[in-house]
Amino acid sequence: MDEIAAYYAQDREHDRLTRGSNRLEFERTRELLARFLPPPPATVLDVGGGTGPYARPLLEEGHAVHLLDAMPGHIERVRADPALAGLASATLGDARALPFPDGSADAVLLLGPLYHLTGEGDRVLALTEARRCLRPGGVVIAAAISRTASTVDGLLAGMDADERFRAMRNATLEGGVHQPPASAPGWFTTAYCHRPEELRREVGAAGFQEVDLYAVEGLGNVVPDFDALWADPVRRERLLDVIRRTERDPALFGVSAHLLAVGHSPPPNPA
């Protein structure tokens, strides 16, 4: 956890989703949230919410949002941000031990914690905590990094010429844990990269029902000259259209840098 804290202490995360192809991740995640969250006003727990990129629009839409993050610097930024003054709470905490009452939320977002918990038991515990906090029939929306994400990124950027990258990539492909070498402090930090079937199994193991997976970036993860495409509204919409049409195709999950799992807590017991 120390290396993860050191990475985020560089304060590189607060505007990441406004740059380059990360804008596609943000746009698609927002689109999927709009599709699966209950209508406002709903109580939403944004667990691992960082500096609030998703909490801001959710507040504007009228949701009651509780943001929790494990990084002190993120919570400091959140508490100082006027756009987040309407948060129901902003808490430093752990996704595996949520400080929220049983059955208190309509939705729980886990848009980061699963890929920084490298042990399956810890990931299932975080998901189980999310289910505990949900009302019957509530929804969890959990993000995962795809097992092949660093492989695809490395090929596109030519990083596979670096022996250190190849060793890291091969270890990730084999066991799922992405562990950058100490000699490359700017590389993405320690993370777990899921296979789709693992993600589905873990969400189900936490007691969620009707679990579905969606590619976030999908084929957009490999388009050339992304900035020029994104600047053209017509080409941007054509790209988003093809991503939507292929978002549930298991044959293409490995192309996408991120997957979203959507599951529901069991409905109330019949009287």
C-alpha positions, 0 to 999 in steps of 0.5 A: 500500500505504501507504493500506491500512496506514494503514487497518488501523493504525486497529485496526478489523479485529480485532472487525469480524466480531462486529458488524452484518451482518458476522456473516453474513460470518463465519457463512457463511465458517465454514460453507464452510470446514467444508464444504471443508477436510480433516478435522483434523488438517490443516495450514492456511496462513491467509494474510492471517489478520488478528488470527485470527478464523478461526484460533481456531476452526480451532485448536479443531477440531484443525488445525495453523494457520500465520497470516501477515499483512502488517500489523504490528499484526495480528501483534502482536495475534496473538502477544499473544492467549492463544487463539492460543498454539497457532498453529504460526507467526505471521509478518509477510509477503507473500502473493506470497512465502510463507515456507513449503516446497513441498507443506507444507500441506493447505489455504491460506486467502486470505481477504483478500489478493486484494482488496488486490492491485489488479493481476491479476498480483499476485493470480495470483502470490499464488494461484500461491504458495498452489498451490506450498505445497499438497500434491497435491490440496490446497485453496485457499479464496480470498475476493473482494469483488464488483464491485457490493459498494460499489454495493449498500452505498451504495444501502442506506445512502443514500450515493449522495447524496454526489458523492464516493461516486458518483464512487468507485462509478462508477470501481469499476463500470468498472474494479474498483478501489475507491479512496476519496477522501482527504477520506473517511478512514473509508471502506473502503480501496483494494481490487479488486472482482471480477467472478465470471468474473475470479475463476474465471479467476485461480484457474484461471490459477494452476494450480488445478482444479475451481474453484467459486464460492460467494456468502458473504452472498448474498441476506442482504446486502440483508435489512432490519433485519438485527440484529432478524432475526439475534437471532431463531434461527428467522428466522436459520436461515431466512435461512441456508437460502435463502442455501445454496440460492442460493449457486451461482446466478450470477444472484445473485452480484452481490448478495453482498458477498463470493464464495469461490473453492474450487479444488484443486491437481493430484493426484499424477502416476500412477506 
